[in-house]
Amino acid sequence: MGKSERHLSLIKLPLGINRKNNRRCLFLNPDNHPLVDPALLLKTIKKNSGKDLIRILDAEDGETPGAEQPVIGAKDQIGQAIGKMINSCKVINHLIAKARDTNY
């Protein structure tokens, strides 16, 4: 936890280092036990494409995937989808504000 409200830790990131005891935060399995090989988990994570991100965000808005929509360039569409994600997630919003305030 930071000394000011701006630096309060909202979430712990796996593999981040705890400044008090210099220990890493770990990935946990569904039984809340640390994973033996976190590198294996990281290697098996599926990367989502920009199209997947747009499809997921549109589905959360109640829009029908594939429904007739105005033609938008891929970069514009991805930018809008990311903007929508940033606006609807307080944690991401906080991390962006913190990065702007602290320059890291």
C-alpha positions as CSV (number, residue, x, y, z in Angstrom):
1,M,0.0,0.0,0.0
2,G,1.2,3.5,-0.8
3,K,1.2,6.4,1.5
4,S,-1.2,8.4,-0.6
5,E,-4.6,7.3,-2.0
6,R,-3.1,7.6,-5.5
7,H,-0.6,4.8,-4.8
8,L,-3.0,2.3,-3.1
9,S,-2.6,-1.2,-4.5
10,L,-5.9,-2.3,-6.0
11,I,-4.7,-5.7,-7.3
12,K,-1.7,-7.9,-6.9
13,L,-0.1,-8.9,-10.2
14,P,1.2,-12.4,-10.4
15,L,5.1,-12.5,-10.4
16,G,5.2,-8.9,-9.1
17,I,7.6,-8.3,-6.2
18,N,6.3,-7.4,-2.7
19,R,8.5,-4.5,-1.6
20,K,8.2,-5.4,2.1
21,N,9.6,-8.9,1.9
22,N,11.1,-9.1,-1.7
23,R,8.9,-12.2,-2.5
24,R,7.1,-12.7,-5.7
25,C,3.3,-12.9,-5.9
26,L,2.3,-16.2,-7.4
27,F,-0.3,-17.7,-9.7
28,L,-2.7,-19.8,-7.7
29,N,-4.7,-22.9,-8.9
30,P,-8.4,-23.2,-8.2
31,D,-7.6,-24.7,-4.8
32,N,-5.6,-21.5,-3.9
33,H,-2.2,-23.3,-3.9
34,P,0.7,-21.8,-5.8
35,L,1.4,-23.2,-9.2
36,V,4.7,-25.2,-9.4
37,D,5.6,-23.9,-12.9
38,P,4.2,-20.4,-13.6
39,A,6.4,-20.2,-16.8
40,L,4.4,-23.1,-18.3
41,L,1.2,-21.3,-17.6
42,L,2.5,-18.1,-19.3
43,K,3.6,-20.1,-22.3
44,T,0.2,-21.7,-22.8
45,I,-1.9,-18.5,-22.6
46,K,-3.8,-17.9,-25.8
47,K,-3.3,-14.5,-27.4
48,N,-6.5,-12.8,-28.6
49,S,-6.5,-11.0,-31.9
50,G,-7.9,-7.5,-32.3
51,K,-10.9,-9.1,-34.1
52,D,-11.5,-11.4,-31.1
53,L,-11.4,-8.4,-28.7
54,I,-13.9,-6.5,-30.8
55,R,-16.2,-9.6,-30.9
56,I,-16.0,-10.1,-27.2
57,L,-16.7,-6.4,-26.3
58,D,-19.6,-6.2,-28.8
59,A,-21.1,-9.4,-27.3
60,E,-20.9,-7.8,-23.8
61,D,-22.8,-4.8,-25.2
62,G,-25.6,-7.0,-26.3
63,E,-24.8,-6.5,-30.0
64,T,-25.2,-9.5,-32.3
65,P,-21.8,-10.6,-33.6
66,G,-21.7,-10.2,-37.4
67,A,-24.7,-7.8,-37.4
68,E,-24.7,-5.1,-40.1
69,Q,-22.4,-2.2,-38.8
70,P,-20.9,0.8,-40.5
71,V,-17.6,0.1,-42.3
72,I,-14.8,1.2,-40.0
73,G,-11.1,0.7,-40.6
74,A,-9.6,-2.1,-38.5
75,K,-7.4,0.3,-36.5
76,D,-10.3,2.6,-35.8
77,Q,-12.5,-0.3,-34.7
78,I,-9.8,-1.7,-32.4
79,G,-9.2,1.8,-31.0
80,Q,-12.9,2.1,-30.2
81,A,-13.0,-1.4,-28.6
82,I,-10.0,-0.6,-26.4
83,G,-11.6,2.8,-25.5
84,K,-14.8,1.0,-24.5
85,M,-12.7,-1.5,-22.4
86,I,-10.8,1.3,-20.7
87,N,-14.0,3.2,-19.9
88,S,-15.7,0.2,-18.4
89,C,-12.9,-1.2,-16.3
90,K,-12.0,0.8,-13.2
91,V,-8.7,-1.1,-12.6
92,I,-7.4,-0.4,-16.1
93,N,-8.5,3.2,-15.8
94,H,-6.6,3.5,-12.5
95,L,-3.5,1.9,-13.9
96,I,-3.5,4.3,-16.9
97,A,-4.0,7.3,-14.5
98,K,-1.2,6.1,-12.3
99,A,1.1,5.7,-15.3
100,R,0.3,9.2,-16.4
101,D,0.8,10.7,-12.9
102,T,4.0,8.8,-12.0
103,N,5.5,8.4,-15.6
104,Y,6.0,4.7,-15.0
